[in-house]
Amino acid sequence: MVLGCARQASFGTSGEVDLAKNCVDVGLFTTRLEEMRLFYGERIGLKFEEVLSLGAGSHQHRFALRGSVLKINHGPGALGPRGVGGYRRLVIADSRYSTPTELADPDGNLLELRPPGTGDVNQIEIVLAVTDEDAFERFYGDALGGVRIAPRRFRIGQSVISFAHDHDVRKVAHGGSDSPTEAVAALRAIGFRYLTIQVRDCNWEHHRLMRMGVTQGSAPVTLGEVARISFIRDPDGNWIELSQRASLTGALPKD
């Protein structure tokens, strides 16, 4: 599941995602659940919201993140190693800090806490290391319809996405479309592993992106009465979830 840039994709007519929430969520996986909960809850000061069951003994621990949600996913079994590229750093605007402060969580994920407004970040910023900056410019500008605020920097709602080339990064191999179970299995590795964009109509957005040349990760599926989700992947194979959450949009379509 990668957005179609492995082949130097030129996306079709540009569009704009119809957001159901004005912030992007961030998901990670960990085997150090209690350490991570303490770090983000007490050290970073994020408010715990709820635990969701993901099935097969896995759970998602959700923390409020300046309007976004930090999703800490935990379950049985080992996790894959951290990749070189992808979602490398999370920047959080925090009025308690007078200067930018860098730190790492118990898994070694990199964070930066900075005064609101510093570097044009008033909410959060997700920083990626990528193989091809031009491909990501097209992806976030043309396919996802982000607002370009500077070279290699886009805003989706209030959240900033930025990226820079890294010679050590390689595209993630992919074989087309996976099932939701296969998608979650492929996501299971150390680090910030995916973004979630909350949309008003998952089916519409997913198929719009497919028509534009974005590579499908996993086709839309309804998860009980909670959400309808799908996955796409960016030019390097990083995962992005499209989520139509019932608490934001109302009743969900059936499969």
Buried (B, 14 or more C-beta within 10 A) or exposed (E): BBBBBBEEBEBBEEBEBEBBBEBBBBBBBBBBBEEBBEBBBEEBEBEEBEEBEBEEEBBBBBBEBBBBBBBBBBBEEEBBEBBEBBBBBBBBBBEEBEEBBEEEBBBEBBBBBBBEEBBEBBBBBBBBBBBBBEBBBBBBBBBBBBEEEEEBBBBBBBBBBBBBBBEEBEBBEBEEBBEBEBBBEBBBBBBBBBBBBBBBBBBBBBBBBBEBBBBBBBBBBBBEEBBBBBBBBBBBBBBBBBBBBBEBBEEBEEE
